[in-house]
Amino acid sequence: MQALKGLKVLDISRVLAGPNCTQLLADFGAEVWKIEAPWGDESRGWRKAGFAVVNRGKKSIVVNFADPRGQEIVKKLAVKADIAVENFKVGNLARFGIDFPSLMKLNERLIACSVTGFGQTGPYNAGLGYDMVLQAMSGLMSVSGDPDRPPARVGIALYDVMLGLNATIGILMALNDRHVSGKGQYIDVSLFDVSLASLLSVATSYLNEGIVTTRQGSIHPTHAPVEPIEASDGSILVCCGTDVQFERLCNAIGKPELATDPLYATNAARMVNRAGLAEILENKMKSRTRAEWQKEFLAHRVPAGPINDVVSALNDPHAEARKVAWSITGQDGHPLKVVGNALQHMSRTPPVVTSTPPRLGQHTEEVLRGVIGMSDADIQTLARDGVIGLDTQSAAAE
């Protein structure tokens, strides 16, 4: 039994944050109707797995919003849906009469979630939200990178992913409330909200103590040793947050005397003498490989790990043991690998891949016929008029 089996999701989102949210719902069994423009989700033009990463298990329906008949299709699907997700610019869907407040009047149980750059309110609500722009605006870049270098962005679309996760959490909260109230609700969540909420200790340190965190590279501002140390074949990040952990590190590298040396015995002393300690550690650790040290650190329960590139991380034996990479069938029928759902180790209702990433318009006929009872003749008329798009690849095969 899948946790969300039976739920219907109207997905009017594209690219990453919105589709990431609905992907999580699909992995747990929800039936996701992915509404696409005639030209398809922009991510279909990305690298081989770009679209597949956040669209597996969904049903693709091509609808032209500009035509009133297309708008009517969206409204009829909204009546049948439990959840709806969109990530258009604020006010954009209202031009077509399919904004979420309007759709919720047709279905009071609908849980509707708008995923935007800056939210529905505030002076920036009409702004275009991009992950890297919010990394800059939120202050994340100001605390990322080396102190003698310009601010640096995180190398992935971190906030897009976090926005998808927060949207999913909000939807599940609303779903639980609906079990009691019988009513849906509107969820307004944005990159801006998520970006500032993610700062946590950095933000609260300023709000409560006036402390402004600055760029310090890979060292920790309040604990030592927390920094990369060179082994014979690359760097390994050592992360000792307590005196006990430091003592374990000293034993692991064969220098137990450091743990009682007044220069290093306490965290306060280690912070003052950080540079000297780092030199001692590096002189000792450069004689062995990262793998050898990792074995020692695991045995001594020292928090540490090699600074991997993506290839090394994905090929790590622990990644294989945790089944990080999933093999699925791509849109073209060929095998494709994607990063698996992080919740796959649930004991009773783990996420599963229910179907391949859909071809553009692959399920238009199926959903219009099966969900809203449209006749074959009406479907063909709408297709002829460009109101909907059908799966041309399937038709060509026939």
C-alpha positions as a Markdown table, in Angstrom:
| # | Residue | x | y | z |
|---|---|---|---|---|
| 1 | Met | 0.0 | 0.0 | 0.0 |
| 2 | Gln | 1.4 | 3.4 | -1.0 |
| 3 | Ala | 0.9 | 6.2 | 1.5 |
| 4 | Leu | -0.8 | 8.7 | -0.9 |
| 5 | Lys | -2.6 | 6.2 | -3.1 |
| 6 | Gly | -6.0 | 7.5 | -4.3 |
| 7 | Leu | -5.0 | 11.2 | -4.1 |
| 8 | Lys | -5.3 | 13.2 | -7.3 |
| 9 | Val | -2.9 | 16.1 | -7.9 |
| 10 | Leu | -3.4 | 18.9 | -10.5 |
| 11 | Asp | 0.2 | 19.9 | -11.3 |
| 12 | Ile | 0.4 | 23.2 | -13.2 |
| 13 | Ser | 4.1 | 23.7 | -12.4 |
| 14 | Arg | 7.2 | 23.4 | -14.4 |
| 15 | Val | 11.0 | 23.4 | -14.3 |
| 16 | Leu | 12.2 | 22.4 | -10.7 |
| 17 | Ala | 10.7 | 23.6 | -7.5 |
| 18 | Gly | 7.0 | 22.9 | -8.2 |
| 19 | Pro | 7.7 | 19.6 | -10.1 |
| 20 | Asn | 10.0 | 18.5 | -7.2 |
| 21 | Cys | 7.1 | 18.9 | -4.8 |
| 22 | Thr | 4.6 | 16.9 | -7.0 |
| 23 | Gln | 7.4 | 14.3 | -7.7 |
| 24 | Leu | 7.5 | 13.5 | -4.0 |
| 25 | Leu | 3.7 | 13.1 | -4.0 |
| 26 | Ala | 3.9 | 10.8 | -7.1 |
| 27 | Asp | 6.6 | 8.6 | -5.5 |
| 28 | Phe | 4.2 | 7.9 | -2.7 |
| 29 | Gly | 1.4 | 6.9 | -4.9 |
| 30 | Ala | -0.6 | 10.1 | -5.7 |
| 31 | Glu | -1.9 | 10.3 | -9.3 |
| 32 | Val | -0.3 | 13.5 | -10.7 |
| 33 | Trp | -1.8 | 15.2 | -13.7 |
| 34 | Lys | 1.0 | 17.3 | -15.2 |
| 35 | Ile | -0.5 | 20.1 | -17.3 |
| 36 | Glu | 1.9 | 21.2 | -20.0 |
| 37 | Ala | 1.8 | 23.9 | -22.6 |
| 38 | Pro | 1.9 | 22.7 | -26.2 |
| 39 | Trp | 5.7 | 23.2 | -26.2 |
| 40 | Gly | 6.1 | 21.3 | -23.0 |
| 41 | Asp | 7.9 | 21.8 | -19.7 |
| 42 | Glu | 11.1 | 23.8 | -20.3 |
| 43 | Ser | 13.1 | 21.1 | -18.5 |
| 44 | Arg | 12.3 | 18.7 | -21.4 |
| 45 | Gly | 15.1 | 20.6 | -23.3 |
| 46 | Trp | 17.7 | 20.1 | -20.5 |
| 47 | Arg | 20.3 | 17.3 | -20.3 |
| 48 | Lys | 19.3 | 13.7 | -20.8 |
| 49 | Ala | 17.7 | 13.2 | -17.3 |
| 50 | Gly | 16.7 | 16.9 | -16.7 |
| 51 | Phe | 13.0 | 16.3 | -17.1 |
| 52 | Ala | 13.0 | 12.8 | -15.6 |
| 53 | Val | 14.6 | 13.9 | -12.4 |
| 54 | Val | 11.4 | 15.5 | -11.1 |
| 55 | Asn | 8.7 | 14.1 | -13.4 |
| 56 | Arg | 8.7 | 10.3 | -13.1 |
| 57 | Gly | 5.4 | 8.7 | -12.4 |
| 58 | Lys | 3.3 | 11.6 | -13.6 |
| 59 | Lys | 0.7 | 11.8 | -16.4 |
| 60 | Ser | 1.3 | 14.5 | -19.1 |
| 61 | Ile | -1.7 | 16.4 | -20.4 |
| 62 | Val | -1.2 | 19.2 | -23.0 |
| 63 | Val | -3.6 | 22.0 | -22.6 |
| 64 | Asn | -3.6 | 25.5 | -24.2 |
| 65 | Phe | -4.6 | 27.9 | -21.4 |
| 66 | Ala | -5.2 | 30.8 | -23.9 |
| 67 | Asp | -8.3 | 29.0 | -25.2 |
| 68 | Pro | -11.5 | 29.2 | -23.0 |
| 69 | Arg | -12.0 | 25.5 | -23.7 |
| 70 | Gly | -8.6 | 24.7 | -22.3 |
| 71 | Gln | -9.4 | 26.8 | -19.2 |
| 72 | Glu | -12.6 | 24.7 | -18.8 |
| 73 | Ile | -10.6 | 21.5 | -18.9 |
| 74 | Val | -8.4 | 22.8 | -16.0 |
| 75 | Lys | -11.5 | 23.8 | -14.0 |
| 76 | Lys | -13.0 | 20.4 | -14.4 |
| 77 | Leu | -9.8 | 18.7 | -13.3 |
| 78 | Ala | -9.6 | 21.0 | -10.3 |
| 79 | Val | -13.1 | 19.8 | -9.2 |
| 80 | Lys | -11.8 | 16.2 | -9.3 |
| 81 | Ala | -8.4 | 17.0 | -7.6 |
| 82 | Asp | -7.4 | 16.8 | -4.0 |
| 83 | Ile | -4.3 | 18.9 | -4.4 |
| 84 | Ala | -3.2 | 21.5 | -6.9 |
| 85 | Val | 0.3 | 23.0 | -7.4 |
| 86 | Glu | 1.4 | 26.0 | -9.6 |
| 87 | Asn | 4.5 | 28.1 | -9.9 |
| 88 | Phe | 3.5 | 30.8 | -12.3 |
| 89 | Lys | 4.2 | 34.5 | -11.8 |
| 90 | Val | 1.8 | 36.2 | -9.4 |
| 91 | Gly | -1.4 | 37.0 | -11.1 |
| 92 | Asn | -0.6 | 35.1 | -14.3 |
| 93 | Leu | -3.1 | 32.4 | -14.0 |
| 94 | Ala | -5.8 | 34.9 | -13.0 |
| 95 | Arg | -5.7 | 36.2 | -16.6 |
| 96 | Phe | -7.1 | 32.8 | -17.7 |
| 97 | Gly | -9.6 | 32.5 | -14.8 |
| 98 | Ile | -7.8 | 29.5 | -13.4 |
| 99 | Asp | -5.9 | 31.1 | -10.5 |
| 100 | Phe | -6.2 | 29.0 | -7.3 |
| 101 | Pro | -8.6 | 31.2 | -5.3 |
| 102 | Ser | -11.0 | 30.8 | -8.3 |
| 103 | Leu | -10.4 | 27.0 | -8.5 |
| 104 | Met | -11.0 | 26.6 | -4.8 |
| 105 | Lys | -14.5 | 28.1 | -5.1 |
| 106 | Leu | -15.3 | 25.1 | -7.4 |
| 107 | Asn | -13.9 | 22.6 | -4.9 |
| 108 | Glu | -13.8 | 23.5 | -1.2 |
| 109 | Arg | -11.7 | 20.4 | -0.4 |
| 110 | Leu | -8.9 | 21.5 | -2.7 |
| 111 | Ile | -5.5 | 22.0 | -1.2 |
| 112 | Ala | -3.9 | 24.6 | -3.4 |
| 113 | Cys | -0.2 | 25.5 | -3.2 |
| 114 | Ser | 1.4 | 28.4 | -5.1 |
| 115 | Val | 5.2 | 28.1 | -5.4 |
| 116 | Thr | 6.8 | 31.5 | -6.4 |
| 117 | Gly | 9.9 | 33.5 | -6.1 |
| 118 | Phe | 8.8 | 36.1 | -3.6 |
| 119 | Gly | 5.3 | 35.1 | -2.5 |
| 120 | Gln | 1.8 | 36.5 | -3.2 |
| 121 | Thr | 2.4 | 39.7 | -1.1 |
| 122 | Gly | 5.1 | 42.2 | -0.4 |
| 123 | Pro | 6.9 | 44.8 | -2.6 |
| 124 | Tyr | 8.8 | 42.1 | -4.6 |
| 125 | Asn | 5.8 | 39.8 | -5.3 |
| 126 | Ala | 6.0 | 40.5 | -9.0 |
| 127 | Gly | 9.7 | 39.7 | -9.2 |
| 128 | Leu | 11.2 | 36.8 | -11.0 |
| 129 | Gly | 12.6 | 34.3 | -8.5 |
| 130 | Tyr | 15.7 | 32.4 | -9.4 |
| 131 | Asp | 17.6 | 30.2 | -7.0 |
| 132 | Met | 20.9 | 32.0 | -7.4 |
| 133 | Val | 19.3 | 35.4 | -7.0 |
| 134 | Leu | 17.8 | 34.3 | -3.7 |
| 135 | Gln | 21.1 | 33.0 | -2.6 |
| 136 | Ala | 22.4 | 36.5 | -3.1 |
| 137 | Met | 19.5 | 38.3 | -1.5 |
| 138 | Ser | 19.1 | 36.0 | 1.5 |
| 139 | Gly | 22.7 | 36.5 | 2.7 |
| 140 | Leu | 23.8 | 32.9 | 1.9 |
| 141 | Met | 26.5 | 34.0 | -0.5 |
| 142 | Ser | 27.8 | 36.4 | 2.1 |
| 143 | Val | 28.7 | 33.5 | 4.4 |
| 144 | Ser | 29.9 | 31.1 | 1.6 |
| 145 | Gly | 33.4 | 31.0 | 0.3 |
| 146 | Asp | 36.8 | 32.1 | 1.5 |
| 147 | Pro | 37.2 | 35.4 | 3.4 |
| 148 | Asp | 39.7 | 36.7 | 0.8 |
| 149 | Arg | 37.6 | 35.9 | -2.2 |
| 150 | Pro | 34.2 | 37.3 | -3.5 |
| 151 | Pro | 31.0 | 35.8 | -2.1 |
| 152 | Ala | 30.2 | 32.4 | -3.6 |
| 153 | Arg | 26.9 | 30.7 | -4.5 |
| 154 | Val | 26.3 | 27.1 | -3.5 |
| 155 | Gly | 26.9 | 24.9 | -6.5 |
| 156 | Ile | 23.4 | 23.5 | -6.8 |
| 157 | Ala | 19.9 | 25.0 | -6.9 |
| 158 | Leu | 19.6 | 24.5 | -3.1 |
| 159 | Tyr | 16.7 | 26.7 | -2.5 |
| 160 | Asp | 14.7 | 25.3 | -5.4 |
| 161 | Val | 15.0 | 21.8 | -3.9 |
| 162 | Met | 14.2 | 23.2 | -0.4 |
| 163 | Leu | 11.2 | 25.1 | -1.7 |
| 164 | Gly | 9.8 | 21.8 | -3.2 |
| 165 | Leu | 10.3 | 20.1 | 0.1 |
| 166 | Asn | 8.6 | 22.9 | 2.1 |
| 167 | Ala | 5.7 | 22.9 | -0.3 |
| 168 | Thr | 5.2 | 19.2 | 0.1 |
| 169 | Ile | 5.3 | 19.5 | 3.9 |
| 170 | Gly | 2.7 | 22.3 | 3.8 |
| 171 | Ile | 0.5 | 20.1 | 1.6 |
| 172 | Leu | 0.7 | 17.2 | 3.9 |
| 173 | Met | -0.1 | 19.4 | 6.9 |
| 174 | Ala | -3.2 | 20.7 | 5.1 |
| 175 | Leu | -4.1 | 17.2 | 4.1 |
| 176 | Asn | -4.1 | 16.1 | 7.7 |
| 177 | Asp | -6.2 | 19.2 | 8.7 |
| 178 | Arg | -8.7 | 18.3 | 6.0 |
| 179 | His | -9.3 | 14.9 | 7.7 |
| 180 | Val | -10.7 | 17.0 | 10.6 |
| 181 | Ser | -12.2 | 20.1 | 9.0 |
| 182 | Gly | -13.3 | 18.6 | 5.7 |
| 183 | Lys | -11.9 | 21.7 | 3.9 |
| 184 | Gly | -8.9 | 22.5 | 1.9 |
| 185 | Gln | -6.7 | 25.6 | 2.2 |
| 186 | Tyr | -4.4 | 27.9 | 0.2 |
| 187 | Ile | -0.6 | 27.6 | 0.7 |
| 188 | Asp | 1.6 | 30.5 | -0.3 |
| 189 | Val | 5.3 | 29.6 | -0.1 |
| 190 | Ser | 8.2 | 31.2 | -1.9 |
| 191 | Leu | 12.0 | 31.0 | -2.5 |
| 192 | Phe | 12.3 | 34.1 | -0.4 |
| 193 | Asp | 10.6 | 32.6 | 2.6 |
| 194 | Val | 12.6 | 29.4 | 2.4 |
| 195 | Ser | 15.9 | 31.1 | 1.8 |
| 196 | Leu | 15.7 | 33.3 | 4.9 |
| 197 | Ala | 14.2 | 30.5 | 7.1 |
| 198 | Ser | 17.1 | 28.2 | 6.1 |
| 199 | Leu | 19.7 | 30.6 | 7.6 |
| 200 | Leu | 18.6 | 29.4 | 11.1 |
| 201 | Ser | 21.5 | 30.0 | 13.5 |
| 202 | Val | 23.1 | 32.7 | 11.3 |
| 203 | Ala | 19.9 | 34.7 | 11.3 |
| 204 | Thr | 19.1 | 34.2 | 15.0 |
| 205 | Ser | 22.6 | 35.1 | 16.0 |
| 206 | Tyr | 22.1 | 38.5 | 14.4 |
| 207 | Leu | 18.5 | 38.9 | 15.6 |
| 208 | Asn | 19.3 | 38.2 | 19.2 |
| 209 | Glu | 23.0 | 39.1 | 19.6 |
| 210 | Gly | 23.8 | 41.4 | 16.7 |
| 211 | Ile | 26.5 | 39.0 | 15.5 |
| 212 | Val | 27.0 | 39.2 | 11.7 |
| 213 | Thr | 28.5 | 36.0 | 10.4 |
| 214 | Thr | 31.1 | 36.4 | 7.7 |
| 215 | Arg | 32.8 | 34.1 | 5.1 |
| 216 | Gln | 35.4 | 31.8 | 6.7 |
| 217 | Gly | 35.9 | 29.2 | 4.1 |
| 218 | Ser | 35.5 | 25.6 | 5.4 |
| 219 | Ile | 36.5 | 26.3 | 9.0 |
| 220 | His | 33.9 | 26.6 | 11.7 |
| 221 | Pro | 33.5 | 30.0 | 13.5 |
| 222 | Thr | 33.2 | 28.6 | 17.0 |
| 223 | His | 34.8 | 25.1 | 17.0 |
| 224 | Ala | 38.2 | 23.6 | 16.2 |
| 225 | Pro | 39.4 | 21.5 | 14.5 |
| 226 | Val | 36.6 | 21.8 | 12.0 |
| 227 | Glu | 38.3 | 22.2 | 8.6 |
| 228 | Pro | 39.9 | 20.2 | 5.7 |
| 229 | Ile | 43.1 | 18.4 | 6.4 |
| 230 | Glu | 45.3 | 17.1 | 3.7 |
| 231 | Ala | 45.9 | 13.3 | 3.5 |
| 232 | Ser | 48.3 | 11.8 | 1.0 |
| 233 | Asp | 45.7 | 11.7 | -1.8 |
| 234 | Gly | 43.4 | 14.7 | -1.1 |
| 235 | Ser | 41.5 | 16.4 | 1.6 |
| 236 | Ile | 39.4 | 15.0 | 4.4 |
| 237 | Leu | 37.1 | 17.2 | 6.5 |
| 238 | Val | 37.7 | 16.8 | 10.2 |
| 239 | Cys | 34.8 | 18.0 | 12.4 |
| 240 | Cys | 35.3 | 17.9 | 16.2 |
| 241 | Gly | 32.5 | 19.7 | 18.0 |
| 242 | Thr | 33.4 | 18.6 | 21.5 |
| 243 | Asp | 36.5 | 17.9 | 23.6 |
| 244 | Val | 35.6 | 14.2 | 23.7 |
| 245 | Gln | 35.6 | 14.0 | 19.9 |
| 246 | Phe | 39.0 | 15.8 | 19.8 |
| 247 | Glu | 40.4 | 13.2 | 22.2 |
| 248 | Arg | 39.2 | 10.5 | 19.9 |
| 249 | Leu | 40.8 | 12.2 | 17.0 |
| 250 | Cys | 44.1 | 12.4 | 18.8 |
| 251 | Asn | 43.9 | 8.6 | 19.6 |
| 252 | Ala | 43.0 | 7.8 | 16.0 |
| 253 | Ile | 46.1 | 9.6 | 14.6 |
| 254 | Gly | 48.4 | 8.2 | 17.2 |
| 255 | Lys | 49.0 | 11.4 | 19.1 |
| 256 | Pro | 47.0 | 11.0 | 22.4 |
| 257 | Glu | 49.2 | 13.6 | 24.1 |
| 258 | Leu | 47.5 | 16.4 | 22.2 |
| 259 | Ala | 44.3 | 15.9 | 24.1 |
| 260 | Thr | 46.0 | 17.0 | 27.4 |
| 261 | Asp | 48.3 | 19.6 | 26.0 |
| 262 | Pro | 47.2 | 23.0 | 27.4 |
| 263 | Leu | 47.4 | 24.5 | 24.0 |
| 264 | Tyr | 44.7 | 22.2 | 22.6 |
| 265 | Ala | 42.9 | 20.6 | 25.6 |
| 266 | Thr | 39.8 | 22.8 | 25.4 |
| 267 | Asn | 37.9 | 24.1 | 22.4 |
| 268 | Ala | 38.7 | 27.7 | 23.6 |
| 269 | Ala | 42.4 | 26.9 | 23.5 |
| 270 | Arg | 42.1 | 25.2 | 20.1 |
| 271 | Met | 40.4 | 28.2 | 18.6 |
| 272 | Val | 43.3 | 30.4 | 19.7 |
| 273 | Asn | 45.8 | 27.9 | 18.4 |
| 274 | Arg | 43.9 | 26.7 | 15.4 |
| 275 | Ala | 46.7 | 27.3 | 12.9 |
| 276 | Gly | 49.3 | 25.4 | 14.9 |
| 277 | Leu | 47.0 | 22.5 | 15.5 |
| 278 | Ala | 46.1 | 22.3 | 11.8 |
| 279 | Glu | 49.8 | 22.0 | 11.0 |
| 280 | Ile | 50.3 | 19.2 | 13.4 |
| 281 | Leu | 47.3 | 17.3 | 12.1 |
| 282 | Glu | 48.4 | 17.7 | 8.5 |
| 283 | Asn | 52.0 | 16.6 | 9.2 |
| 284 | Lys | 50.6 | 13.4 | 10.7 |
| 285 | Met | 47.7 | 12.8 | 8.3 |
| 286 | Lys | 49.6 | 13.4 | 5.0 |
| 287 | Ser | 51.4 | 10.0 | 5.4 |
| 288 | Arg | 48.2 | 8.0 | 4.7 |
| 289 | Thr | 45.3 | 8.0 | 2.3 |
| 290 | Arg | 41.9 | 9.3 | 2.9 |
| 291 | Ala | 40.4 | 5.8 | 2.8 |
| 292 | Glu | 42.9 | 4.6 | 5.4 |
| 293 | Trp | 42.1 | 7.6 | 7.7 |
| 294 | Gln | 38.4 | 7.1 | 7.1 |
| 295 | Lys | 38.7 | 3.5 | 8.4 |
| 296 | Glu | 40.5 | 4.8 | 11.5 |
| 297 | Phe | 38.0 | 7.5 | 12.1 |
| 298 | Leu | 35.0 | 5.2 | 11.8 |
| 299 | Ala | 36.7 | 2.8 | 14.3 |
| 300 | His | 37.4 | 5.7 | 16.8 |
| 301 | Arg | 34.0 | 7.4 | 16.2 |
| 302 | Val | 35.5 | 10.6 | 14.9 |
| 303 | Pro | 33.3 | 12.8 | 12.8 |
| 304 | Ala | 35.1 | 13.1 | 9.5 |
| 305 | Gly | 34.7 | 12.4 | 5.8 |
| 306 | Pro | 36.7 | 12.8 | 2.5 |
| 307 | Ile | 36.0 | 15.8 | 0.4 |
| 308 | Asn | 34.6 | 14.0 | -2.6 |
| 309 | Asp | 33.7 | 15.1 | -6.1 |
| 310 | Val | 30.3 | 14.0 | -7.3 |
| 311 | Val | 31.7 | 10.9 | -9.0 |
| 312 | Ser | 33.4 | 9.7 | -5.8 |
| 313 | Ala | 30.3 | 10.4 | -3.7 |
| 314 | Leu | 28.0 | 8.4 | -6.0 |
| 315 | Asn | 30.5 | 5.5 | -6.2 |
| 316 | Asp | 31.0 | 5.4 | -2.5 |
| 317 | Pro | 30.1 | 1.9 | -1.2 |
| 318 | His | 27.7 | 3.5 | 1.3 |
| 319 | Ala | 25.8 | 5.2 | -1.5 |
| 320 | Glu | 25.4 | 1.8 | -3.1 |
| 321 | Ala | 24.3 | 0.2 | 0.1 |
| 322 | Arg | 21.7 | 3.0 | 0.6 |
| 323 | Lys | 20.5 | 2.6 | -3.0 |
| 324 | Val | 21.1 | 6.3 | -3.8 |
| 325 | Ala | 20.8 | 5.7 | -7.6 |
| 326 | Trp | 17.6 | 4.4 | -9.1 |
| 327 | Ser | 17.3 | 2.8 | -12.5 |
| 328 | Ile | 14.2 | 3.7 | -14.4 |
| 329 | Thr | 13.0 | 3.7 | -18.0 |
| 330 | Gly | 13.3 | 7.0 | -19.8 |
| 331 | Gln | 10.9 | 8.7 | -22.1 |
| 332 | Asp | 12.6 | 7.0 | -25.1 |
| 333 | Gly | 12.3 | 3.6 | -23.6 |
| 334 | His | 16.0 | 3.3 | -22.7 |
| 335 | Pro | 17.4 | 2.8 | -19.2 |
| 336 | Leu | 18.0 | 6.0 | -17.2 |
| 337 | Lys | 19.5 | 6.6 | -13.8 |
| 338 | Val | 18.2 | 9.2 | -11.3 |
| 339 | Val | 18.8 | 10.0 | -7.7 |
| 340 | Gly | 16.4 | 8.0 | -5.6 |
| 341 | Asn | 13.9 | 9.4 | -3.1 |
| 342 | Ala | 15.6 | 10.0 | 0.3 |
| 343 | Leu | 12.6 | 8.5 | 2.1 |
| 344 | Gln | 13.0 | 5.1 | 0.4 |
| 345 | His | 13.8 | 3.3 | 3.7 |
| 346 | Met | 10.4 | 3.7 | 5.3 |
| 347 | Ser | 9.4 | 0.3 | 6.7 |
| 348 | Arg | 5.8 | 0.1 | 5.5 |
| 349 | Thr | 5.0 | 2.6 | 2.8 |
| 350 | Pro | 8.3 | 3.5 | 1.0 |
| 351 | Pro | 8.2 | 5.5 | -2.2 |
| 352 | Val | 8.4 | 3.6 | -5.5 |
| 353 | Val | 8.6 | 4.5 | -9.2 |
| 354 | Thr | 5.1 | 3.9 | -10.5 |
| 355 | Ser | 5.9 | 4.7 | -14.2 |
| 356 | Thr | 8.4 | 6.3 | -16.5 |
| 357 | Pro | 8.7 | 10.0 | -17.1 |
| 358 | Pro | 5.8 | 10.8 | -19.5 |
| 359 | Arg | 6.2 | 11.8 | -23.1 |
| 360 | Leu | 4.6 | 15.2 | -23.9 |
| 361 | Gly | 0.8 | 14.7 | -24.0 |
| 362 | Gln | 1.1 | 11.0 | -23.4 |
| 363 | His | -1.9 | 10.9 | -21.1 |
| 364 | Thr | -4.1 | 13.6 | -22.5 |
| 365 | Glu | -6.7 | 11.3 | -24.0 |
| 366 | Glu | -6.6 | 8.9 | -21.0 |
| 367 | Val | -7.2 | 11.6 | -18.4 |
| 368 | Leu | -9.8 | 13.7 | -20.4 |
| 369 | Arg | -11.8 | 10.5 | -21.1 |
| 370 | Gly | -11.4 | 8.8 | -17.8 |
| 371 | Val | -11.5 | 11.6 | -15.3 |
| 372 | Ile | -13.9 | 14.2 | -16.8 |
| 373 | Gly | -15.8 | 11.9 | -19.2 |
| 374 | Met | -14.9 | 13.6 | -22.4 |
| 375 | Ser | -16.0 | 11.9 | -25.6 |
| 376 | Asp | -13.6 | 10.7 | -28.3 |
| 377 | Ala | -15.2 | 13.1 | -30.8 |
| 378 | Asp | -14.7 | 16.1 | -28.5 |
| 379 | Ile | -11.1 | 15.1 | -27.8 |
| 380 | Gln | -10.4 | 14.9 | -31.5 |
| 381 | Thr | -12.0 | 18.3 | -32.1 |
| 382 | Leu | -10.0 | 19.9 | -29.3 |
| 383 | Ala | -6.8 | 18.4 | -30.7 |
| 384 | Arg | -7.6 | 19.6 | -34.2 |
| 385 | Asp | -8.2 | 23.1 | -32.9 |
| 386 | Gly | -4.9 | 23.1 | -30.9 |
| 387 | Val | -6.7 | 23.3 | -27.5 |
| 388 | Ile | -5.1 | 20.1 | -26.4 |
| 389 | Gly | -2.1 | 18.1 | -27.5 |
| 390 | Leu | -1.9 | 14.3 | -28.0 |
| 391 | Asp | 1.0 | 11.9 | -27.8 |
| 392 | Thr | 2.3 | 12.2 | -31.4 |
| 393 | Gln | 4.9 | 9.5 | -30.7 |
| 394 | Ser | 2.3 | 7.0 | -29.7 |
| 395 | Ala | 0.1 | 7.9 | -32.7 |
| 396 | Ala | 3.1 | 7.5 | -35.1 |
| 397 | Ala | 3.8 | 4.0 | -33.6 |
| 398 | Glu | 0.3 | 3.0 | -34.4 |
